Amino acid sequence: MLISSKTLRQMIRIGIAAVLGAVLLQGADRPVYAELPYTTYSSDMNKWIRTPNAFVPKGVWGGLNHPEDLFITSRDELYVADTGNNRIVQLDLEGHTVRTIPDPTDQDPKAKLRKPEGVFVTEDGVIYVADTGSRRIAIFDRDGRYMQELLAPSSELLPATFVYAPLKVVVDQRGYIYMVTKGGYQGLLQLAPDGSFAGFYGANKVPTSWLDSLKRKFFTEEQLKEELSRLPGAVTNVTLDAQGFMFTVNKDLKSGQLKRLNFGGVDLLMNRNFAPWVKPLDKFSFQDVHVDSHGVMSAAETTEGKIYQYDKYGELLFVFGTASVGSEQRLGMFKRVTSIVADSHGSLYIADGEQNSIQIMKRTHFGELVHQASYMDNQGKYEEARELWEEIHRLNGMYDRAYLGIAKAKFKTGDYEQAMTYFEQAKDKEGYSESFWQVRMNFLLRYFGTGMTVLAIALIGFFLYRRIIRSRKKRRLIRDQSEDSSQILPQENRRWAHRARNLAEPWKMMLGMLRHPMNGMYDIAVSTQVRWRFALFFVVLGFILLIAGKAVVSMLFAAQRFETLNLTMEAMKYFLPWLSWIIANYLTGSVMRGEGSFGKVFVVNSYALAPYILFILPIQWLSNVLTLQEGIFYAAANYVIVLWVLILIFVGTQNVHNYNLKEAIGMMSVSVVTFLCLWVFGFVLIGLIYQATDFVAGFGREVWLRVR
């Protein structure tokens, strides 16, 4: 039978479509590397750094109803608290249901679960369920048969307001049970293996300040009761790592959002702030955390749908994922993350209680490299990890942890100068300091003897030179006296000599003030030769030296990187307080019968900057020969300069206003109050101007829209 060309073309099209459809269907569960809805970042604690994707979507499992908790065993057995379906589901890593707990055929009424929100499985296979709806812990054996229940314990130590409603549960190696309960302000409820009350564990503390201490001293009992009603951050989730350490997730804390607790309840992560980018008035909380066998912490945050990964010391590795907005649903987007676990291959399983699903995120080659290198670093295998870090650096030159890993390897092999370079790029001050100490020690051991010899020769030469110069000056003085000294310099030379004296005079007065502050400040206050332009020059010079100091200071003592400085902000922070103080000092002196004019007040306060102008740049430069442990000398030098400047300001104020000591102290105190009032008034004025401008602009837009 003959087939027409038209029919043949249609058959070919159908065949191609079928093949493409089969390929797309087969690839539905495979990683998708293009056009992901999120970007992966790391951070150097100052800025976010974009990195290659560490995890990509692998697939999604449905068929659940509000899954609230996940647990994975060391054998990669995945258990899901399927809260909406009142059951625990065991899945394999392909997403197939292995069994449900309780078994549908089990007729025991105590085996029935009501809204279970937590599940934990021991190494022996015993299953503990936080049966929230029934307010109990239900225990099943390894075959899924109901064994017993743990109801609310009876103890006089339990607060009257305590509500026994288990949300999450874990069991330590001794058989002690720890559970998160509703509220959770007392910490984890701890039960002995027989179910008796054993205390609370891992409670957070109410943060206190000097203001709270002051309130306790002066408030009445009723006022104190209102203050004490404040509650600490609640413990909202808990997990155990392979070594038996307990990790808690804590709500609404400025630091310690994740804690690694030892047996005594001490946080081994040192109350670390895991969200330093969050503003002080904003709140940040994780929902769940999982810790793998290498100590890597994977934490889920619900509000923005982000997944954060940290190494065992709390250093950020990656952050990825995004929140699903509206009806948009794509892999890598989350509505309400409720739980997260990782299998032995590093893949993440993330439960979404709103989308009723579990998303699987597969680790990429870049993510695998970072995890392996971080693990080797944590084990002290720096040299073995160096090749991995170099490969990571090749893939992403902005990933600072790669610099850190290479630096540690260089340090271990004794290449301290290279280690310094990499530690500086990684912004690791402690590592840079240790490397510099070794470089400095090697330099001193090599050149100390030669240096001392050169110094001794230089000192001898200096003293001989001074004697020769003095002898020549004495002979020249005798010769000049014998000659006719009545010759008059040419007029042009006299003019230049006069200009030189005028330029040198302010500096002479400054140096004289440093040697004799009282007499020097008095000379400056009464002198008619000191011009305001010289004083203004000193103030501007102080700002130039401030910026220069920030450029040459050692990275160990730099508050921020020089390239990130905002010159406008630096100028405002320098000149505005200074000008405010001049105004406050002059106004106060005018009211308190001071004799100083505004110009004189400006001059004496400007000359008081002399210690800063002369010494701040050398101190900043000399910081480059200090280690982090020697920072006390750098801090002390800066404090001495500040104290010196304040003393000169006080002496200058006393002289320019012609006060005695008692009057000067009172005047300075009032000046400080005036200074603060000026700043408060300035903030209020700026706020009012902003509101007025915003009102006028809004009113203008409204009129314009109506006219159109």
N, C-alpha and C positions, 0 to 999 in steps of 0.2 A: 504494500500500500504506500503510495507516495504522500509525503507531507509537504504542504506549501511552505514557502519561505516565511510568510507571515506567522504561521503557526509555530514554526521552528524558533523564530525570534521570541515569541511569547513564552515558550517552554524554557528558553535560555534565561530569560528575565526571572521567571519563577524559581528556577534552580539557584540563580545567584542570590535572590532574596532569601531563600531557605538556608543557604550556606551562611550568609551574614547573620541571620537570626540565630542560628545554632551557635555561631561564634560568640555573639553577644550574650546569649543565655549562659554559655559555659563560662564566660568571663565575669559573670555577675558577682561571684564570690572571690574574685581575684583582686589584688591590690590595684587601686586606681591612683595613678601618679600625676595626672594632669588636672588643672583647674580645680584644685581643692578649695573649699569655702573658707579656709583659715590659713594663717601664716604662722610658721614656727619661729619662736624667738628664744634667745638667751639674754643674759644681762650681766654687765660688769658693775652693778649696783649704782651706776650713774646714768646709764642709758640702755635702752633695749637694742639688741643686736639681732638682726635677721639671720637665720641659719637655714641650711637645707632641711627639708622635712625629716624629722626623726621618726615619725609614725604616720602611716597612711591607712585609710579605711580598707578593711578586708571583707567585711560583710556585716549583716545585721540579722538578728533572730527575733522573731515575733512570738505571738501566741501566749503572751503573759498579760497580767492585769496588775498594774501598779507594783512592779518589782522594787522592793525597798532595800534589799541587802544581797550581797554576793559573798561567797566564801569558796576558796579553791584550796585543795589539799596538796601535799607534796607529790601526790601521784596524779596531779592535774585532773582531779574530780571536781567539777563545778557544781555548787549548790546555790539555789536561788530562793530567796524568801518571796514567793509569789503572793503578795499580801492580799490583793483583790480576789484571788481564787482560794484563799484560806489554806495554803499548802506550801510545802517545801518541794522544789523540783531539782532532781539531780540530772545534769546534762553532761554529755561528753564534749570534747573539743570540736566536734563537727556540728554541734547544736542539736543532737538527737536526745530525746528524753530517755534516760536510763530507768528512772523510777520516780514515783511521787510519794511524799510522806505527809500525812499518814496514808497508808494503802487504802484505796477506795473501798476495799472489801472488809476493812477492819471495823467491827461494830462496837468497839469499846468507846463509850461516849467521852472518856478522858483523852482519847487519842485525837479527837477533833480539835482543830486549830481555829482561832478567830483573829484575823488580821495580824498574822505574825510579821514582825518587822526586823528580826535579826536571826542569824543562824551561825553556828560554830560547830566544827567537827574535829574531834580529837584524833591523835595518831592511831588510836585503837578503833576508830570508826564510830564512836559514840556521838550522837547528834544532839546538840543543845539548841533549843528554839526559844527565842524571846517571843512568847505568845502574848502580844501586847493587848489584844482585845480581851483575853481571859485573865490578864494581870498575873502571869505566872511564867516560870521557865519549864517547858516541857522537854523531857529527855527520852530519846529513842535509842535502841541498840543499833549495832552496825547493820542489822537486817531490816531496820526500819520499824521494828515493833516497839510499841509504847512501853516505857519502863516506869517512870515516875514523874511527879511534878514538884516544883519548888514554889510554894506560895510565900506570901509576905512573912518575913521573920518577925518574931516577937522579941523586943528588947526595949529596956528603959532608955537606952542610949539613942534610939531613933527619935528624931524630932516629931512633935505632934503634927506638924504640917507636911511630913514626908508622904509622898504618893508613890506607892509601889506599882509602877507600870513599866516593865522592862521593855527597852527599845533595842538594845544591842547586847551581846553577851560574848565573853571569851572565858577560857578555862586554862589556867597555868599548869605547869608540869606537876605540881603538888596536888592538883585536883581542886584548888580554890577557884571559885566562880566570881567573875567581875562583870557587872552589868551597868549599862547606861540606863538611867530611868528618866522619866519625864521631869523636866526642870533641870536636874543634874547639877545644881549649884553646890551640893555637898561633895561632889566628886563621884567616883565609881562606887557602887554598893558592892561590898565584898562579903561573900558567903563562904563558910567552911564547906568541905565536901559533904557533910551531913545536912547542909542547908541552914545552919544556924548563923546568926549575924556575927560577922568578924570585923566590922568597922567600915569606914569610908577610906578611899584611897585616891590620891592624885587630885585633890581639890585645888581649885585656883584661889588666889587671894584677892581681896578687894584692894586695888591700888590706893596708896596713901601718899600725901604730900605734906609739906610744911604747913599748908593752910589747914589741912585736916587736924594736925597736931595742935594748931592754934585754937581750932574750934573745940577740941576736947578740953582745952584749958579754960575757956571762957563761956561756952554754951551751957544752958540749963539742961536738966535731965530730959525734958520733953523735946528740946531741940536736938539733943544727941540721939534720941530714939528715932527721929526722922532721918538723921544722917546715917545711922546704922542700918536703916532699912535697905540701903543699897546692897545689891547682890553681886558676887563675883561672876566672872564669865563661866558659863555652863559647859560641862563636858558633854559633847553631843555624839561622839563616836569613839570606838576603841578597836585596836587590832594588836596582834602579837607577831613578832618576827621569828625567824628560825632559831635565834639564840634565847628566846623567851623574854625579851624586853617588851614592855608594853608601851604602845603609842596611843596618845589620846588626841582627839580633835576638839578644839575649844572655841567657843563662840564669842564674838564681839570683844576680842582682846587686841590691844595695840602691839603686843608681842606675845610669843608663846602660843601662836595659833596651832602649832603642832608641838607635842612634847614627847620625848623619849624618856620614860621613867624607869629608874632602877628599883630594886626591892624596897628601898626606903622612901620611894615616891619623889626622889630628886630628879629634876629635869636635866638629862645629860646633854641636851642641845642648848643649855644655858639661856633659856627664855628668849630664844632667837626671834627676831622679827622677820617673818616670812613674806611680808608685803610692805617693804620700806617705801614703795612708790605711792601708797595710799595716804591721802591727806589726813591730818590728825582728827578731824571731825567725822570722817567717813568710817564705815565699818567694813570689815573683811573677815570672812569665815570660810573655812573649808567644810565640805560635806562628808568626805570619807578619805581614808588613806590606806594604801597597801604597801607593805615593805617586802621586797623580794629577798632571795637568799644572799644577794650581794650587798644588801643594805640600802638599795635604791628606793626612795620613797616616791610613790605616785599618788598625788593628792588631787581630788576633784573639787572644783568650785562651781556652784550652781548658778549664781547670778549672771555671770558672763559666759557660762558654759566652757570654762577653761580647764585644762589638765596641766598640772605642774609636776615636774619631776626634779627631785633633789638627790644628791649623793648622800652618803651616810652621815656626813657632817653638816648637812643642811645647805650646801652650795647649789644654786640653781643650775640644772642641766638644760631643761627645755620647758617651754610653755606653748601649748597649741590648743586648737579647738575653738569653737565659737558658739554663741547662743542662737537658737532657731527663733526667728521672729515671725509672728503670725502663723500662717498655714504652711510656710516654707519648710520642707523636710528634705535634707540631704545628708549623706554620710559625712560625719565630722561635725555635724551641728547637733546641739542638744537642747531639749526643752527644760528638763529638770533632772540633772544628774543626781542619782541617789547612792550609787556605790561603784567601786572600782577595784579590780583585782588583776593580777598578772600571772600568766602561766610560766612554766619552766623555760620556755623559748623566748620569753620577753614580750609576747603579745598581750595587749591590754583588753579587758572585758569591762565595758562601761554600761551600767544599767541606767535607763531613762524612765523614771516613774510616770512621766507625762505621755511619752510616746509608746509606753508599754513594750519596750524592746531592750535588747542588749546589742550594743555595737562592738565590733571587734576591730582593734587597731593593730596593724602589723608593724614591727620595727624595721626600719630601712637599713641600708648598708651604713649610712652616716650615723644613725642612732646606735647601731651595733658597735661601730668603732668607738664612739664616745663612751658607751657603757663598759666595754672591755678595758679601755684605757683608764677610766675612772676607777674601776675595780682594782687594776694592777697598782695604780697610785695609792689607793687606800691600803693595799697590802705591803707597800714600801718597795714594790718592784719597779722603780723609776726608770732604770735603764731598759728593761723589757718593754715598758710602755712608751718609750721615746719614739720608736718607729710608728706606732699607732698615732701619737700626737702629731708627728710630722705629716702623716697622711691626712689627718683631720685638718691641719693648717693648710695643706695644699687644697683641700676641698672648700675651706672657708677661712680666709685669712683674718676675719674679724672675730673668730671664736677665741675669746681670751683664755679659756681653760687649756687650749692647746699650747699657748705660750707658757702657762703655768706648769704644765706637764713636762715640756722641754726644759724649762728652767730647773726643775727638780732633778731631772736626769743629768744636766750639766753640773749641778752642784754636787751630786753624788760622785761624779767622776773627777772632781777637783778643778773643773774649768769655771772658776768663780767669776771671772770677768764676763764671760758669755752668760753665765747664770744671772748676773746683775742686769744685763741687757734684757733678757727674757722676763725676769721678775718685774722690771720696770714696765715693760709692755703689758704684762698681766695685771699691773697695779697692785702687786702683792708687796706690801711694805715690810712685813716680817721677813719674807724670803730675801728681799733686796738688802735689808739691814744685815742679815747673817752673811750674805755673800760679800758685802762691802767690808765687813769686819775681817773676813778671811783675806781679802785683797789688801787691806790696810796692814794687817799683821805681816803678810809676806813681804810687803814693801819695806816695812820697818826693819824686819830681820835682814833684808838684803842691803839696805842703804843707811842704817842707823849710824854705824861707825863712820862712814864717809861723811854723812851729814853733820855729825858732831865735830869732826875735824874741820870741815869747811866753815862751820859756825864759829869755832874758836879762832880761826885765822881771820875771819871777817870782823870779829869783835876787836881783836888786836889791831887790825888795820884801821878800824873806825877810831879807836882811841888815839893812835898815832896821827891820823889825819886831823883830828880835832886839835891836837897840840901844835901841829904845823900851821893850821889855819889861824889859831890864836896868836902864834908868833908873828905871822905875816901881818895880821891886823894891827898888832902893837907897833911894828916897824912902820907900817903905812901911816898910822896916826901921828907918830913922831915926825915923819916926813911932811905930812900935810900941815902940821902946825908950824913947821919952819918955813913953808912957802907962803907967798902972799895970798891970803884967803879972801881978799876984798873983791875978787873977780865976781862979776854978776853973771848968772846964767842967761843965755838968750831967752827972749820972751816966749818963743815957741816951746822951748824945753820946760820953762816954768809952767806953761799951760798944761803940758802933758803930765808933769809931776803933780800938779794940783788935781787933775782928773784921777790919777792913780791913787792919790791919797783919799779922794772921795769914794772910790770903789773899794778900797781896802778898809775904810773906817768901819762900815757895818760889820765886817767879819772880825775886825779887832774887838769891837764892842761885844760881839757874840762870844768870842773866846774869853774875854775878860769876865763876862757874866758867868761862864762855866767855872772859871777859877774862883770867883768871889760873887756868888749869886746875889747877896744883899746889895753890895756896892755896885755891881754891874747892872742890876735891874734899876737901881736908883739913877745911875748915869743915863740909861736908856729912857727912863720916864721923864727926866728933866732936860734931856739933850734936844737942841733945835736942829742938829745936823741929821738926825735919824728921820728919814722920809718914809711916808706910807708905802711908796712904791717898792722900797727895799723889803718892808714887811710882807707885802703882797707877793714879792718874789720868793721869800722864804716859804710861804704857805704853798704856792704852786710847786716849788721845788720839793716840798714834802710829799705832794701827791705823785710827782714823777718818780721819786725814790720808792714810794709805796708800790707802784706798778713794777718798777725795775726789780724790787725785792721779791715780788711774786714770781718774776721770771727766773731768778737765779737761785731761789731757795731749793733745798733738797726735796725730792719727791716724798721723803719720809715725813716731812713737816708741812707740806703744802696742803692747804684746806681744799683746793680744787685744782684741776689742771689749768695751766696758763692759757691754753688755747680756748678754753670755755669761758674766760673772763668777759664780762660785759662792762666795757669802759664807762658807759653812761651810768650804770648802776654803781660802779665803784666810785665815780666822781660824786654822785649824789650822797653816797654813804660817807664820803670824806668831807666835802665842802658844806653840806647842809647842817650837820651837827656842829661844825666849827663856827659857821656864821650864826647859828642859833645861840651858841654859847656867848659869842661876842655881844650880841644884842641883849641877852639876858643879863650879862655882867654889867653892861653900860646902863641899862634901865634900873637895875638894882642899885648901882652906885649913885645914880642921879637922885633916887628917892632917899637913899641913906646918906646924903650929903657928901658924896665922894667928889674929889676934885678932878678926876680924870675925864678928858673929853673922849668922844667916840674914837677919834684917830689914835689917841694915846693908848686907849684900851686895846684897840686892834694891834698896835705896834708891840706892846709888851707881851700879849698872848701869842703873837706870831714868833717873837724871839724865843719864847718858852719852848718852841718846837726844836730848838738847837740840838738836844741830845738825839732826837729822832732823826734829824737831817744828817747828823755826823756819823751815827753808829748803826742805823737800821740796815743799810745796804751791806756793810761788812759782816754783820751778824747773820744776815740771810745767806750771804755767800759762804761764810764759815760753817753753816749748817751742813754743807756737803762733806765735811770731814767727820761728822758725828754719825753714830749708829742710833737705832731706835731706843736702845736702853740708855743712851747718853742724852736723851732728849730733855732731861731735867736741866741741863746746862743751857740749852737753847731757850727753854721756857723761862728760866731764871733771868737770862739776859734781857728778854723782852719785858718781863715784869719790872726790872730795874729801870729800863728806859721809860716805861709808862709812869712809874713812881717819880722819876726824876722830872719828867715833863709836868706832872701835877704839882710838884713842889715849886717849880719855877713859875707856874701859873699863879699859885698862891702868893709867892713873893712879889711877883709883878703886880698883882692886884693890890697888895698892901702898899706898895710904893706909889703906884699911879694914882690911887685915891687918897694917899696920905693917912692911912689908918694905923692904929696900934694893933697888937696881936689879937686882942679880944674882938675888936671891931672887924678885923679882917676875917676871923673865923665866922662871925655872925653873918657878914656880908656874903661870904662864899656859900653858906648854907642856904640863904635866901635865893642866891643866884641859881643854885641847883633846882630849887622848887620852881623858880621862874622859867628855867629851861624846860622842865617837864610840862609846865602849863602851856608854853608856846607850842610844844609838839602835840599836846592833846587838842589845843585850839586848831592847829594846822590840819589834823586828821578830820576833825568835825567840819571844818571849812571845806576841805576837799570833798567830803561826803555830800555836803549840801550843794556844792557846785555841780557835782556829778548828777545828783537827783534833779536839780533845776535844769541842767542841760538835757537830760533824758526826757523830762517833762515837755520842754519847749520843742525838742525834736519830734516827740510823739504827737504833740498837738499840731505841729506844722504838717506832719505826714497826713494826719486825719483831715485837716483843712484842705490840703492839696487833693486828697482823694475825693472829697465831697465837691470841690470846685470842678474837678474833671468830670 
